[in-house]
């Protein structure tokens, strides 16, 4: 992954000013791409593309922006195109200048125009400029794994960037670029709209063999890398399955990989549930495991930096991002540049503990659809920005298009948990990898209750940050919260504290509107912790604790 910036058809600046704005704003994204910086300016001096590169595929020749041989098409991309080999073979007569997986977008665009986006299998956010037609094409992957923001300058020109901080000093308005859409002069157009998008239950009978095979294929395609890689291993079901599959793929195809020993990484407070479970998984799959730690004070000290890098004030995102932010820094220091992670499974299979309270299978399915559609505001934002803060790329196999489309078509009754009936969350996913003759995971992990990442790193982390916020925010401040913050008014002192920091860092009036707050459904609490779900979590909060 990388950082991209684009300024399209300026109406108020000359060529030198355009270049300087591009250089300055791209610099704000350099943490995302510490390996190289590139700038392209259109012949008329009105358009600029900036790229801050993290080299994972083709580190030698894959610098961006990429430009066609005739100079007519310029392209900057943040992401990975997993089916690039297929398109390279298809366009054997095209003069590729690099081995970059992203370069296939240019010949696809030349043949198919904006519809080229539909032919990409990957995670991406890109901006392509057509010099001859003086038009731009911008697009974002179906689930918003790669971040992208759009801004309008006062002169009407379109600006785009991987993070909003590169837009807030220049644009009159800023918005989140919607996932699964592309943008041309005609505005936004949705290109990803599969059958499940209508949110009507589809009722396909679950096939656990199909679930297993599709996830295995997704993991294998995401091991495309020319640099050292690893896996994030929290010891929960989702990351443990990804790690176990990756380990099997590597062992089966050792000669294909330049770095055949899988490294796994976990973080937590001393004695945290995740640290214990992750070590058990690492021992079982044979990975070289790195167990890292932090303290509550470390987390409190880092909150301002985390909020700046994440560009959010959502409580659960900040709670979970803080340990992930620390983990990413230590992983990068060990020379690893790419990791696999388990985001997406809870949305696809209804894994959050509040799903036990769904009143019907129809309501359960609609909530799953809503969660998948908004992943870019929560878990994808967290996974991407907390790691790219240090130039570490995260890939998420659960969010493979084929896997998502299949699992979202399944009968919701096969997925819906029921604690009273003894049916654990994500039961069919667990069953898909239950193989007594050749276990993927220890049984204690395969059937471990869901722990949200911010809980699993150690219960004292959430308890500590909540208690700290209580002493930073007065009752009077909470009483006036609606006047101070009319958009997404904070309902707890912890939420108020994060919002206060956010407003100090991001002064633009559009910025609060780019954030949503994660709130569990079918629950009497607004606290996003799994421990706030009464009568479901084994170590639930008391009612008073959940309201702080």
C-alpha positions, 0 to 999 in steps of 0.5 A: 500500500501507499499514499496517493494525492491528486489535484485535478484540473485546477482553475486557480493555480499555475503549474508551479503552484500546482506542483508545490501544493502536490509536493506539500500535501503528499508529504503529509502522507509520507508515513504511508509510503516511506520508500519513495516519492513521485510526482507527475504534472500534466502538460498543461500544468493543471493536474498533479498526481503524487505518490508516497510508495511502500514497495511490496511488489516489484520494489526495484522498478515499480515506482509511481505515478505510472505513465503510459508509453505515449504519455497520455495516461498517468496513474497513481495507486494505493493497493494490490491487484491480485489478478494482475498476472491474468491481465498481463498475459491478456495484454501481451502486446502492451509495453509494460514499463514495470513489473508492478501489479498496478500497471495493468490498470492502464491497458484495461482502461484503454480498452474498457474505460471506467468499466476497467474497475469491474475487472480488478480483483484486489484492494485499491484506491487509484486516480487515473488521468487521461491527458487527451480528454482532460478527464480523471477516473478515481475508484475505490475497492468494494469494501474500502480496504484502502482509504480515499477521501475527496475534496472540492476546492473553492475553484471547483477542482476535485482533490483526492487523497488517501487521508483527509489531512492532506485536504483539510487546508485547501478544500471547501468540502471533504467527504469519504470516497464511497467504497465500490464506486468510481468517479468521473466527470459525471459524478460517482457511479456504483460498480459493485452491487452484487445480489446481496446488496439489496439486503434481502435474505437469499437463503443459500444452504451453507456448505462448510467445505465451500467456506473452507476452500474459498477462504483458503484460496483467498489467503493463498492469493494474498501471499503475493509479495517480494518482501518479508511478510507475516501474520497478525495473530491475536489468538481469536478465531479469525486471525488464527484461521488466517495464520493456520491457512497461511502456514499450510500454504507456505509449507506446501509450496516452500520453493515459491516463497523467498521467505518460507518461515512464517512469522506471527505477531501478537500484542497485549498487556501482561497476562492478556487473554490474547497473548496466551491464546496466540502462543498456543496457536503459534505452537500448533502451526509452527510459526516463529512467534513474536509476543509484544507488550504495552502498558495502559500508560503507553496507550494513554500517552499515544492517544493523540498520535493515534487519533491524528493517524486514524482521523476518527473519534469513534470509541471502539476504533480508537480503543482497538487501534492503539495496541495495533498502532504499537504492534505495527511499529514493532513489526516494521522494526523487525523488517516485515512490510506486509501482514495478513489479518482477520478483519471482516469475519465478524461482519460476514458471519454475525460474530459480534456478541450483540448478534445473539440478541437479533430478534429474527434471522431477517434482522440478523441478515440486514445487520450483517449487510449494514456492517459489511457496507460500513467496514470502511468506517471502522475495522478497515479504517483501523487495520489500514491506518494504524499499520500504515502509520508506520509503513506496514501493509495489511491484507484481509483475506476474509474480504475477498470478493468471491468469499464475501459474495458467497458467505453473504448469500447464505441462509441467515439461520445457518449463521445466526448465533443463539446462546440459549440454544448453545450455538456459538457465534460464527459456528459454521465458520468454526465447523468449516475448519474442524478436522479432528484428523488434521486440526487447523487449530487447537479446539480451545481456540477454534471454539473460543468465545468472541473477544473484540481486539480492544478487550482481548489485549487485556481488560485493563486497557479499556478499563484504564482509558475509561477511568482516565477520561472520567478525570479529564471531562467534567459533568458540565462539559458533558451537559453541554456536549450537544452544543459543543459537538452537534454532529455525533454528540458524545454520550460518554466521557471517554467519547468526549475526550476523544472528540476533543482531541479530534477537533483540535487536530482537524479543524475543517467543518466537514471532518466530523461528518466523515466519522461514524460511531460504532454502536451495538444493536439490540442492546441497552448500552452504547458502549461498544465493548463485547463485555457490555453485552449483558448475559452473553459475554462470560465476563460482562460489565456491570450496568454502571461500568457500561455507562461511564 
